[in-house]
Amino acid sequence: MPDALAAYAKIARRYAGDAADEDDPAWRAANRALFRSRLSGPTVLEVGCGPATDSAKLAEAGLRVTASEIGGGFGGKTIVYLEPL
């Protein structure tokens, strides 16, 4: 597993964008809308959240989100709890 985490850390910023607030508006918005349409409740667990960009957007849309990241590319092990805004 450490090799997988090291490999991911090398591409993490490219995968999520250069900054935590980076967003690919059309693609990500369409995917988040599709995701929300398939939920059966207001609670989401995002595993491998990176900088939690999508988690924040889901909370803005009124969902309760728990997000986690263990990859070193985003500052190490993190658990984030986001309440609906």
NUKEZA-751858 format. One record per atom (N, C-alpha, C, O): residue number from 1; residue in one letter; atom name; x, y, z. Coordinates in nm, 3 decimals, decimal comma, always signed. Layout:
% residues N
<seq:NUM	type:a	atom:CA	px:X	py:Y	pz:Z>
...
***
This chain:
% residues 85
<seq:1	type:m	atom:N	px:+0,080	py:-0,121	pz:+0,000>
<seq:1	type:m	atom:CA	px:+0,000	py:+0,000	pz:+0,000>
<seq:1	type:m	atom:C	px:+0,084	py:+0,127	pz:+0,000>
<seq:1	type:m	atom:O	px:+0,047	py:+0,223	pz:-0,068>
<seq:2	type:p	atom:N	px:+0,196	py:+0,134	pz:+0,073>
<seq:2	type:p	atom:CA	px:+0,277	py:+0,255	pz:+0,070>
<seq:2	type:p	atom:C	px:+0,320	py:+0,295	pz:-0,071>
<seq:2	type:p	atom:O	px:+0,327	py:+0,414	pz:-0,101>
<seq:3	type:d	atom:N	px:+0,350	py:+0,198	pz:-0,158>
<seq:3	type:d	atom:CA	px:+0,388	py:+0,232	pz:-0,295>
<seq:3	type:d	atom:C	px:+0,273	py:+0,298	pz:-0,369>
<seq:3	type:d	atom:O	px:+0,295	py:+0,392	pz:-0,446>
<seq:4	type:a	atom:N	px:+0,151	py:+0,250	pz:-0,347>
<seq:4	type:a	atom:CA	px:+0,034	py:+0,309	pz:-0,411>
<seq:4	type:a	atom:C	px:+0,013	py:+0,452	pz:-0,363>
<seq:4	type:a	atom:O	px:-0,017	py:+0,540	pz:-0,443>
<seq:5	type:l	atom:N	px:+0,030	py:+0,476	pz:-0,233>
<seq:5	type:l	atom:CA	px:+0,014	py:+0,612	pz:-0,179>
<seq:5	type:l	atom:C	px:+0,122	py:+0,705	pz:-0,234>
<seq:5	type:l	atom:O	px:+0,093	py:+0,821	pz:-0,264>
<seq:6	type:a	atom:N	px:+0,244	py:+0,656	pz:-0,246>
<seq:6	type:a	atom:CA	px:+0,352	py:+0,738	pz:-0,300>
<seq:6	type:a	atom:C	px:+0,326	py:+0,772	pz:-0,446>
<seq:6	type:a	atom:O	px:+0,351	py:+0,884	pz:-0,489>
<seq:7	type:a	atom:N	px:+0,276	py:+0,676	pz:-0,521>
<seq:7	type:a	atom:CA	px:+0,246	py:+0,700	pz:-0,663>
<seq:7	type:a	atom:C	px:+0,134	py:+0,802	pz:-0,675>
<seq:7	type:a	atom:O	px:+0,140	py:+0,892	pz:-0,759>
<seq:8	type:y	atom:N	px:+0,031	py:+0,789	pz:-0,591>
<seq:8	type:y	atom:CA	px:-0,080	py:+0,884	pz:-0,595>
<seq:8	type:y	atom:C	px:-0,034	py:+1,024	pz:-0,556>
<seq:8	type:y	atom:O	px:-0,076	py:+1,123	pz:-0,617>
<seq:9	type:a	atom:N	px:+0,051	py:+1,033	pz:-0,455>
<seq:9	type:a	atom:CA	px:+0,099	py:+1,164	pz:-0,410>
<seq:9	type:a	atom:C	px:+0,166	py:+1,242	pz:-0,524>
<seq:9	type:a	atom:O	px:+0,159	py:+1,365	pz:-0,527>
<seq:10	type:k	atom:N	px:+0,229	py:+1,170	pz:-0,616>
<seq:10	type:k	atom:CA	px:+0,297	py:+1,236	pz:-0,728>
<seq:10	type:k	atom:C	px:+0,201	py:+1,300	pz:-0,826>
<seq:10	type:k	atom:O	px:+0,236	py:+1,398	pz:-0,893>
<seq:11	type:i	atom:N	px:+0,078	py:+1,247	pz:-0,836>
<seq:11	type:i	atom:CA	px:-0,018	py:+1,301	pz:-0,933>
<seq:11	type:i	atom:C	px:-0,138	py:+1,370	pz:-0,868>
<seq:11	type:i	atom:O	px:-0,227	py:+1,418	pz:-0,939>
<seq:12	type:a	atom:N	px:-0,141	py:+1,374	pz:-0,737>
<seq:12	type:a	atom:CA	px:-0,260	py:+1,423	pz:-0,666>
<seq:12	type:a	atom:C	px:-0,300	py:+1,565	pz:-0,707>
<seq:12	type:a	atom:O	px:-0,416	py:+1,589	pz:-0,737>
<seq:13	type:r	atom:N	px:-0,207	py:+1,655	pz:-0,709>
<seq:13	type:r	atom:CA	px:-0,240	py:+1,795	pz:-0,743>
<seq:13	type:r	atom:C	px:-0,287	py:+1,808	pz:-0,888>
<seq:13	type:r	atom:O	px:-0,377	py:+1,887	pz:-0,917>
<seq:14	type:r	atom:N	px:-0,229	py:+1,731	pz:-0,977>
<seq:14	type:r	atom:CA	px:-0,272	py:+1,733	pz:-1,117>
<seq:14	type:r	atom:C	px:-0,413	py:+1,678	pz:-1,129>
<seq:14	type:r	atom:O	px:-0,495	py:+1,729	pz:-1,206>
<seq:15	type:y	atom:N	px:-0,442	py:+1,572	pz:-1,053>
<seq:15	type:y	atom:CA	px:-0,574	py:+1,510	pz:-1,056>
<seq:15	type:y	atom:C	px:-0,682	py:+1,607	pz:-1,009>
<seq:15	type:y	atom:O	px:-0,788	py:+1,617	pz:-1,072>
<seq:16	type:a	atom:N	px:-0,656	py:+1,679	pz:-0,901>
<seq:16	type:a	atom:CA	px:-0,756	py:+1,767	pz:-0,841>
<seq:16	type:a	atom:C	px:-0,744	py:+1,911	pz:-0,887>
<seq:16	type:a	atom:O	px:-0,835	py:+1,990	pz:-0,863>
<seq:17	type:g	atom:N	px:-0,637	py:+1,947	pz:-0,952>
<seq:17	type:g	atom:CA	px:-0,612	py:+2,086	pz:-0,989>
<seq:17	type:g	atom:C	px:-0,500	py:+2,141	pz:-0,903>
<seq:17	type:g	atom:O	px:-0,457	py:+2,077	pz:-0,807>
<seq:18	type:d	atom:N	px:-0,455	py:+2,256	pz:-0,938>
<seq:18	type:d	atom:CA	px:-0,342	py:+2,315	pz:-0,866>
<seq:18	type:d	atom:C	px:-0,379	py:+2,368	pz:-0,729>
<seq:18	type:d	atom:O	px:-0,291	py:+2,382	pz:-0,643>
<seq:19	type:a	atom:N	px:-0,505	py:+2,398	pz:-0,705>
<seq:19	type:a	atom:CA	px:-0,547	py:+2,455	pz:-0,577>
<seq:19	type:a	atom:C	px:-0,672	py:+2,382	pz:-0,528>
<seq:19	type:a	atom:O	px:-0,744	py:+2,322	pz:-0,607>
<seq:20	type:a	atom:N	px:-0,696	py:+2,389	pz:-0,398>
<seq:20	type:a	atom:CA	px:-0,810	py:+2,320	pz:-0,340>
<seq:20	type:a	atom:C	px:-0,942	py:+2,371	pz:-0,397>
<seq:20	type:a	atom:O	px:-1,040	py:+2,297	pz:-0,401>
<seq:21	type:d	atom:N	px:-0,945	py:+2,498	pz:-0,441>
<seq:21	type:d	atom:CA	px:-1,071	py:+2,552	pz:-0,493>
<seq:21	type:d	atom:C	px:-1,081	py:+2,541	pz:-0,645>
<seq:21	type:d	atom:O	px:-1,174	py:+2,595	pz:-0,705>
<seq:22	type:e	atom:N	px:-0,987	py:+2,471	pz:-0,707>
<seq:22	type:e	atom:CA	px:-0,992	py:+2,452	pz:-0,853>
<seq:22	type:e	atom:C	px:-1,109	py:+2,363	pz:-0,888>
<seq:22	type:e	atom:O	px:-1,137	py:+2,266	pz:-0,818>
<seq:23	type:d	atom:N	px:-1,177	py:+2,395	pz:-0,994>
<seq:23	type:d	atom:CA	px:-1,294	py:+2,319	pz:-1,033>
<seq:23	type:d	atom:C	px:-1,306	py:+2,319	pz:-1,184>
<seq:23	type:d	atom:O	px:-1,279	py:+2,420	pz:-1,249>
<seq:24	type:d	atom:N	px:-1,346	py:+2,208	pz:-1,239>
<seq:24	type:d	atom:CA	px:-1,379	py:+2,198	pz:-1,382>
<seq:24	type:d	atom:C	px:-1,531	py:+2,210	pz:-1,386>
<seq:24	type:d	atom:O	px:-1,600	py:+2,108	pz:-1,378>
<seq:25	type:p	atom:N	px:-1,583	py:+2,330	pz:-1,399>
<seq:25	type:p	atom:CA	px:-1,725	py:+2,357	pz:-1,373>
<seq:25	type:p	atom:C	px:-1,824	py:+2,267	pz:-1,447>
<seq:25	type:p	atom:O	px:-1,911	py:+2,208	pz:-1,383>
<seq:26	type:a	atom:N	px:-1,814	py:+2,256	pz:-1,576>
<seq:26	type:a	atom:CA	px:-1,915	py:+2,180	pz:-1,650>
<seq:26	type:a	atom:C	px:-1,915	py:+2,032	pz:-1,614>
<seq:26	type:a	atom:O	px:-2,020	py:+1,975	pz:-1,584>
<seq:27	type:w	atom:N	px:-1,798	py:+1,970	pz:-1,618>
<seq:27	type:w	atom:CA	px:-1,788	py:+1,827	pz:-1,592>
<seq:27	type:w	atom:C	px:-1,822	py:+1,793	pz:-1,448>
<seq:27	type:w	atom:O	px:-1,903	py:+1,704	pz:-1,422>
<seq:28	type:r	atom:N	px:-1,761	py:+1,864	pz:-1,355>
<seq:28	type:r	atom:CA	px:-1,784	py:+1,833	pz:-1,214>
<seq:28	type:r	atom:C	px:-1,928	py:+1,864	pz:-1,172>
<seq:28	type:r	atom:O	px:-1,988	py:+1,787	pz:-1,097>
<seq:29	type:a	atom:N	px:-1,984	py:+1,975	pz:-1,219>
<seq:29	type:a	atom:CA	px:-2,122	py:+2,008	pz:-1,184>
<seq:29	type:a	atom:C	px:-2,219	py:+1,902	pz:-1,235>
<seq:29	type:a	atom:O	px:-2,312	py:+1,863	pz:-1,164>
<seq:30	type:a	atom:N	px:-2,199	py:+1,855	pz:-1,357>
<seq:30	type:a	atom:CA	px:-2,286	py:+1,751	pz:-1,413>
<seq:30	type:a	atom:C	px:-2,274	py:+1,622	pz:-1,333>
<seq:30	type:a	atom:O	px:-2,375	py:+1,556	pz:-1,308>
<seq:31	type:n	atom:N	px:-2,154	py:+1,585	pz:-1,294>
<seq:31	type:n	atom:CA	px:-2,135	py:+1,463	pz:-1,215>
<seq:31	type:n	atom:C	px:-2,192	py:+1,475	pz:-1,075>
<seq:31	type:n	atom:O	px:-2,250	py:+1,380	pz:-1,022>
<seq:32	type:r	atom:N	px:-2,175	py:+1,592	pz:-1,014>
<seq:32	type:r	atom:CA	px:-2,234	py:+1,611	pz:-0,880>
<seq:32	type:r	atom:C	px:-2,386	py:+1,607	pz:-0,887>
<seq:32	type:r	atom:O	px:-2,450	py:+1,549	pz:-0,799>
<seq:33	type:a	atom:N	px:-2,445	py:+1,668	pz:-0,989>
<seq:33	type:a	atom:CA	px:-2,591	py:+1,666	pz:-1,004>
<seq:33	type:a	atom:C	px:-2,642	py:+1,523	pz:-1,023>
<seq:33	type:a	atom:O	px:-2,742	py:+1,484	pz:-0,963>
<seq:34	type:l	atom:N	px:-2,574	py:+1,446	pz:-1,105>
<seq:34	type:l	atom:CA	px:-2,612	py:+1,306	pz:-1,126>
<seq:34	type:l	atom:C	px:-2,599	py:+1,228	pz:-0,995>
<seq:34	type:l	atom:O	px:-2,687	py:+1,149	pz:-0,960>
<seq:35	type:f	atom:N	px:-2,491	py:+1,250	pz:-0,924>
<seq:35	type:f	atom:CA	px:-2,469	py:+1,183	pz:-0,795>
<seq:35	type:f	atom:C	px:-2,582	py:+1,217	pz:-0,698>
<seq:35	type:f	atom:O	px:-2,640	py:+1,128	pz:-0,636>
<seq:36	type:r	atom:N	px:-2,614	py:+1,348	pz:-0,685>
<seq:36	type:r	atom:CA	px:-2,721	py:+1,390	pz:-0,593>
<seq:36	type:r	atom:C	px:-2,855	py:+1,328	pz:-0,631>
<seq:36	type:r	atom:O	px:-2,934	py:+1,292	pz:-0,544>
<seq:37	type:s	atom:N	px:-2,881	py:+1,315	pz:-0,760>
<seq:37	type:s	atom:CA	px:-3,010	py:+1,261	pz:-0,805>
<seq:37	type:s	atom:C	px:-3,026	py:+1,113	pz:-0,767>
<seq:37	type:s	atom:O	px:-3,139	py:+1,063	pz:-0,763>
<seq:38	type:r	atom:N	px:-2,918	py:+1,045	pz:-0,740>
<seq:38	type:r	atom:CA	px:-2,924	py:+0,903	pz:-0,707>
<seq:38	type:r	atom:C	px:-2,915	py:+0,874	pz:-0,558>
<seq:38	type:r	atom:O	px:-2,921	py:+0,758	pz:-0,517>
<seq:39	type:l	atom:N	px:-2,902	py:+0,977	pz:-0,476>
<seq:39	type:l	atom:CA	px:-2,894	py:+0,957	pz:-0,332>
<seq:39	type:l	atom:C	px:-3,029	py:+0,925	pz:-0,273>
<seq:39	type:l	atom:O	px:-3,132	py:+0,973	pz:-0,321>
<seq:40	type:s	atom:N	px:-3,030	py:+0,843	pz:-0,169>
<seq:40	type:s	atom:CA	px:-3,155	py:+0,812	pz:-0,100>
<seq:40	type:s	atom:C	px:-3,168	py:+0,889	pz:+0,030>
<seq:40	type:s	atom:O	px:-3,270	py:+0,878	pz:+0,099>
<seq:41	type:g	atom:N	px:-3,068	py:+0,968	pz:+0,065>
<seq:41	type:g	atom:CA	px:-3,071	py:+1,046	pz:+0,188>
<seq:41	type:g	atom:C	px:-2,974	py:+1,162	pz:+0,181>
<seq:41	type:g	atom:O	px:-2,908	py:+1,182	pz:+0,080>
<seq:42	type:p	atom:N	px:-2,966	py:+1,242	pz:+0,291>
<seq:42	type:p	atom:CA	px:-2,884	py:+1,364	pz:+0,289>
<seq:42	type:p	atom:C	px:-2,741	py:+1,348	pz:+0,337>
<seq:42	type:p	atom:O	px:-2,671	py:+1,448	pz:+0,354>
<seq:43	type:t	atom:N	px:-2,694	py:+1,224	pz:+0,358>
<seq:43	type:t	atom:CA	px:-2,561	py:+1,203	pz:+0,414>
<seq:43	type:t	atom:C	px:-2,470	py:+1,135	pz:+0,313>
<seq:43	type:t	atom:O	px:-2,509	py:+1,038	pz:+0,247>
<seq:44	type:v	atom:N	px:-2,347	py:+1,187	pz:+0,302>
<seq:44	type:v	atom:CA	px:-2,249	py:+1,136	pz:+0,205>
<seq:44	type:v	atom:C	px:-2,118	py:+1,107	pz:+0,277>
<seq:44	type:v	atom:O	px:-2,074	py:+1,185	pz:+0,361>
<seq:45	type:l	atom:N	px:-2,056	py:+0,995	pz:+0,243>
<seq:45	type:l	atom:CA	px:-1,920	py:+0,964	pz:+0,285>
<seq:45	type:l	atom:C	px:-1,835	py:+0,965	pz:+0,160>
<seq:45	type:l	atom:O	px:-1,856	py:+0,883	pz:+0,070>
<seq:46	type:e	atom:N	px:-1,737	py:+1,056	pz:+0,153>
<seq:46	type:e	atom:CA	px:-1,646	py:+1,059	pz:+0,038>
<seq:46	type:e	atom:C	px:-1,510	py:+1,008	pz:+0,085>
<seq:46	type:e	atom:O	px:-1,444	py:+1,072	pz:+0,167>
<seq:47	type:v	atom:N	px:-1,469	py:+0,895	pz:+0,033>
<seq:47	type:v	atom:CA	px:-1,341	py:+0,835	pz:+0,066>
<seq:47	type:v	atom:C	px:-1,244	py:+0,867	pz:-0,047>
<seq:47	type:v	atom:O	px:-1,273	py:+0,843	pz:-0,164>
<seq:48	type:g	atom:N	px:-1,129	py:+0,921	pz:-0,011>
<seq:48	type:g	atom:CA	px:-1,033	py:+0,965	pz:-0,113>
<seq:48	type:g	atom:C	px:-1,072	py:+1,100	pz:-0,168>
<seq:48	type:g	atom:O	px:-1,076	py:+1,119	pz:-0,289>
<seq:49	type:c	atom:N	px:-1,101	py:+1,194	pz:-0,078>
<seq:49	type:c	atom:CA	px:-1,159	py:+1,323	pz:-0,118>
<seq:49	type:c	atom:C	px:-1,057	py:+1,423	pz:-0,172>
<seq:49	type:c	atom:O	px:-1,097	py:+1,529	pz:-0,219>
<seq:50	type:g	atom:N	px:-0,927	py:+1,392	pz:-0,166>
<seq:50	type:g	atom:CA	px:-0,830	py:+1,492	pz:-0,211>
<seq:50	type:g	atom:C	px:-0,844	py:+1,618	pz:-0,129>
<seq:50	type:g	atom:O	px:-0,849	py:+1,610	pz:-0,006>
<seq:51	type:p	atom:N	px:-0,850	py:+1,734	pz:-0,193>
<seq:51	type:p	atom:CA	px:-0,864	py:+1,859	pz:-0,119>
<seq:51	type:p	atom:C	px:-1,009	py:+1,889	pz:-0,079>
<seq:51	type:p	atom:O	px:-1,038	py:+1,998	pz:-0,031>
<seq:52	type:a	atom:N	px:-1,099	py:+1,793	pz:-0,097>
<seq:52	type:a	atom:CA	px:-1,241	py:+1,802	pz:-0,058>
<seq:52	type:a	atom:C	px:-1,320	py:+1,904	pz:-0,140>
<seq:52	type:a	atom:O	px:-1,418	py:+1,960	pz:-0,091>
<seq:53	type:t	atom:N	px:-1,279	py:+1,927	pz:-0,263>
<seq:53	type:t	atom:CA	px:-1,349	py:+2,021	pz:-0,351>
<seq:53	type:t	atom:C	px:-1,493	py:+1,976	pz:-0,372>
<seq:53	type:t	atom:O	px:-1,586	py:+2,055	pz:-0,355>
<seq:54	type:d	atom:N	px:-1,512	py:+1,850	pz:-0,410>
<seq:54	type:d	atom:CA	px:-1,648	py:+1,801	pz:-0,433>
<seq:54	type:d	atom:C	px:-1,727	py:+1,793	pz:-0,303>
<seq:54	type:d	atom:O	px:-1,847	py:+1,820	pz:-0,302>
<seq:55	type:s	atom:N	px:-1,661	py:+1,756	pz:-0,195>
<seq:55	type:s	atom:CA	px:-1,729	py:+1,750	pz:-0,065>
<seq:55	type:s	atom:C	px:-1,786	py:+1,886	pz:-0,027>
<seq:55	type:s	atom:O	px:-1,900	py:+1,895	pz:+0,019>
<seq:56	type:a	atom:N	px:-1,709	py:+1,991	pz:-0,048>
<seq:56	type:a	atom:CA	px:-1,755	py:+2,126	pz:-0,017>
<seq:56	type:a	atom:C	px:-1,876	py:+2,164	pz:-0,103>
<seq:56	type:a	atom:O	px:-1,972	py:+2,222	pz:-0,054>
<seq:57	type:k	atom:N	px:-1,870	py:+2,130	pz:-0,231>
<seq:57	type:k	atom:CA	px:-1,982	py:+2,162	pz:-0,321>
<seq:57	type:k	atom:C	px:-2,107	py:+2,083	pz:-0,282>
<seq:57	type:k	atom:O	px:-2,218	py:+2,135	pz:-0,291>
<seq:58	type:l	atom:N	px:-2,091	py:+1,958	pz:-0,239>
<seq:58	type:l	atom:CA	px:-2,205	py:+1,879	pz:-0,195>
<seq:58	type:l	atom:C	px:-2,266	py:+1,937	pz:-0,068>
<seq:58	type:l	atom:O	px:-2,388	py:+1,938	pz:-0,053>
<seq:59	type:a	atom:N	px:-2,182	py:+1,986	pz:+0,023>
<seq:59	type:a	atom:CA	px:-2,233	py:+2,052	pz:+0,144>
<seq:59	type:a	atom:C	px:-2,307	py:+2,181	pz:+0,107>
<seq:59	type:a	atom:O	px:-2,411	py:+2,212	pz:+0,165>
<seq:60	type:e	atom:N	px:-2,254	py:+2,255	pz:+0,011>
<seq:60	type:e	atom:CA	px:-2,322	py:+2,377	pz:-0,035>
<seq:60	type:e	atom:C	px:-2,460	py:+2,344	pz:-0,092>
<seq:60	type:e	atom:O	px:-2,551	py:+2,426	pz:-0,086>
<seq:61	type:a	atom:N	px:-2,474	py:+2,224	pz:-0,147>
<seq:61	type:a	atom:CA	px:-2,602	py:+2,180	pz:-0,205>
<seq:61	type:a	atom:C	px:-2,697	py:+2,125	pz:-0,099>
<seq:61	type:a	atom:O	px:-2,806	py:+2,079	pz:-0,132>
<seq:62	type:g	atom:N	px:-2,656	py:+2,129	pz:+0,029>
<seq:62	type:g	atom:CA	px:-2,744	py:+2,090	pz:+0,137>
<seq:62	type:g	atom:C	px:-2,722	py:+1,952	pz:+0,195>
<seq:62	type:g	atom:O	px:-2,804	py:+1,905	pz:+0,274>
<seq:63	type:l	atom:N	px:-2,614	py:+1,885	pz:+0,157>
<seq:63	type:l	atom:CA	px:-2,587	py:+1,752	pz:+0,209>
<seq:63	type:l	atom:C	px:-2,494	py:+1,757	pz:+0,330>
<seq:63	type:l	atom:O	px:-2,415	py:+1,851	pz:+0,344>
<seq:64	type:r	atom:N	px:-2,503	py:+1,657	pz:+0,416>
<seq:64	type:r	atom:CA	px:-2,411	py:+1,640	pz:+0,530>
<seq:64	type:r	atom:C	px:-2,301	py:+1,547	pz:+0,480>
<seq:64	type:r	atom:O	px:-2,329	py:+1,435	pz:+0,439>
<seq:65	type:v	atom:N	px:-2,176	py:+1,593	pz:+0,484>
<seq:65	type:v	atom:CA	px:-2,065	py:+1,519	pz:+0,420>
<seq:65	type:v	atom:C	px:-1,956	py:+1,487	pz:+0,522>
<seq:65	type:v	atom:O	px:-1,915	py:+1,573	pz:+0,600>
<seq:66	type:t	atom:N	px:-1,911	py:+1,363	pz:+0,520>
<seq:66	type:t	atom:CA	px:-1,789	py:+1,324	pz:+0,589>
<seq:66	type:t	atom:C	px:-1,691	py:+1,283	pz:+0,480>
<seq:66	type:t	atom:O	px:-1,721	py:+1,197	pz:+0,398>
<seq:67	type:a	atom:N	px:-1,574	py:+1,346	pz:+0,478>
<seq:67	type:a	atom:CA	px:-1,476	py:+1,321	pz:+0,373>
<seq:67	type:a	atom:C	px:-1,344	py:+1,279	pz:+0,436>
<seq:67	type:a	atom:O	px:-1,306	py:+1,330	pz:+0,542>
<seq:68	type:s	atom:N	px:-1,276	py:+1,185	pz:+0,372>
<seq:68	type:s	atom:CA	px:-1,148	py:+1,139	pz:+0,425>
<seq:68	type:s	atom:C	px:-1,045	py:+1,128	pz:+0,314>
<seq:68	type:s	atom:O	px:-1,078	py:+1,104	pz:+0,198>
<seq:69	type:e	atom:N	px:-0,919	py:+1,146	pz:+0,352>
<seq:69	type:e	atom:CA	px:-0,807	py:+1,139	pz:+0,257>
<seq:69	type:e	atom:C	px:-0,685	py:+1,088	pz:+0,333>
<seq:69	type:e	atom:O	px:-0,650	py:+1,142	pz:+0,438>
<seq:70	type:i	atom:N	px:-0,620	py:+0,985	pz:+0,282>
<seq:70	type:i	atom:CA	px:-0,498	py:+0,936	pz:+0,346>
<seq:70	type:i	atom:C	px:-0,375	py:+0,961	pz:+0,261>
<seq:70	type:i	atom:O	px:-0,263	py:+0,937	pz:+0,306>
<seq:71	type:g	atom:N	px:-0,394	py:+1,008	pz:+0,139>
<seq:71	type:g	atom:CA	px:-0,282	py:+1,032	pz:+0,048>
<seq:71	type:g	atom:C	px:-0,197	py:+1,150	pz:+0,093>
<seq:71	type:g	atom:O	px:-0,250	py:+1,250	pz:+0,142>
<seq:72	type:g	atom:N	px:-0,069	py:+1,138	pz:+0,076>
<seq:72	type:g	atom:CA	px:+0,023	py:+1,243	pz:+0,116>
<seq:72	type:g	atom:C	px:+0,018	py:+1,367	pz:+0,029>
<seq:72	type:g	atom:O	px:+0,069	py:+1,472	pz:+0,068>
<seq:73	type:g	atom:N	px:-0,043	py:+1,357	pz:-0,088>
<seq:73	type:g	atom:CA	px:-0,047	py:+1,471	pz:-0,180>
<seq:73	type:g	atom:C	px:-0,132	py:+1,586	pz:-0,133>
<seq:73	type:g	atom:O	px:-0,126	py:+1,695	pz:-0,189>
<seq:74	type:f	atom:N	px:-0,214	py:+1,563	pz:-0,028>
<seq:74	type:f	atom:CA	px:-0,301	py:+1,669	pz:+0,022>
<seq:74	type:f	atom:C	px:-0,281	py:+1,694	pz:+0,171>
<seq:74	type:f	atom:O	px:-0,375	py:+1,727	pz:+0,242>
<seq:75	type:g	atom:N	px:-0,161	py:+1,678	pz:+0,216>
<seq:75	type:g	atom:CA	px:-0,129	py:+1,711	pz:+0,354>
<seq:75	type:g	atom:C	px:-0,143	py:+1,597	pz:+0,452>
<seq:75	type:g	atom:O	px:-0,146	py:+1,620	pz:+0,573>
<seq:76	type:g	atom:N	px:-0,150	py:+1,476	pz:+0,406>
<seq:76	type:g	atom:CA	px:-0,154	py:+1,362	pz:+0,497>
<seq:76	type:g	atom:C	px:-0,294	py:+1,315	pz:+0,527>
<seq:76	type:g	atom:O	px:-0,386	py:+1,340	pz:+0,450>
<seq:77	type:k	atom:N	px:-0,310	py:+1,246	pz:+0,638>
<seq:77	type:k	atom:CA	px:-0,438	py:+1,186	pz:+0,675>
<seq:77	type:k	atom:C	px:-0,534	py:+1,294	pz:+0,723>
<seq:77	type:k	atom:O	px:-0,500	py:+1,374	pz:+0,809>
<seq:78	type:t	atom:N	px:-0,653	py:+1,295	pz:+0,666>
<seq:78	type:t	atom:CA	px:-0,750	py:+1,399	pz:+0,698>
<seq:78	type:t	atom:C	px:-0,889	py:+1,341	pz:+0,704>
<seq:78	type:t	atom:O	px:-0,925	py:+1,255	pz:+0,623>
<seq:79	type:i	atom:N	px:-0,967	py:+1,387	pz:+0,799>
<seq:79	type:i	atom:CA	px:-1,111	py:+1,359	pz:+0,802>
<seq:79	type:i	atom:C	px:-1,180	py:+1,494	pz:+0,819>
<seq:79	type:i	atom:O	px:-1,148	py:+1,570	pz:+0,909>
<seq:80	type:v	atom:N	px:-1,275	py:+1,522	pz:+0,731>
<seq:80	type:v	atom:CA	px:-1,345	py:+1,650	pz:+0,731>
<seq:80	type:v	atom:C	px:-1,494	py:+1,623	pz:+0,748>
<seq:80	type:v	atom:O	px:-1,549	py:+1,534	pz:+0,683>
<seq:81	type:y	atom:N	px:-1,561	py:+1,698	pz:+0,836>
<seq:81	type:y	atom:CA	px:-1,705	py:+1,690	pz:+0,853>
<seq:81	type:y	atom:C	px:-1,765	py:+1,821	pz:+0,804>
<seq:81	type:y	atom:O	px:-1,731	py:+1,927	pz:+0,856>
<seq:82	type:l	atom:N	px:-1,852	py:+1,814	pz:+0,706>
<seq:82	type:l	atom:CA	px:-1,914	py:+1,934	pz:+0,651>
<seq:82	type:l	atom:C	px:-2,064	py:+1,927	pz:+0,669>
<seq:82	type:l	atom:O	px:-2,128	py:+1,831	pz:+0,627>
<seq:83	type:e	atom:N	px:-2,119	py:+2,029	pz:+0,732>
<seq:83	type:e	atom:CA	px:-2,264	py:+2,038	pz:+0,750>
<seq:83	type:e	atom:C	px:-2,323	py:+2,116	pz:+0,632>
<seq:83	type:e	atom:O	px:-2,253	py:+2,195	pz:+0,569>
<seq:84	type:p	atom:N	px:-2,451	py:+2,093	pz:+0,603>
<seq:84	type:p	atom:CA	px:-2,514	py:+2,168	pz:+0,494>
<seq:84	type:p	atom:C	px:-2,507	py:+2,318	pz:+0,521>
<seq:84	type:p	atom:O	px:-2,516	py:+2,362	pz:+0,635>
<seq:85	type:l	atom:N	px:-2,490	py:+2,395	pz:+0,415>
<seq:85	type:l	atom:CA	px:-2,485	py:+2,541	pz:+0,429>
<seq:85	type:l	atom:C	px:-2,622	py:+2,601	pz:+0,408>
<seq:85	type:l	atom:O	px:-2,638	py:+2,723	pz:+0,415>
***
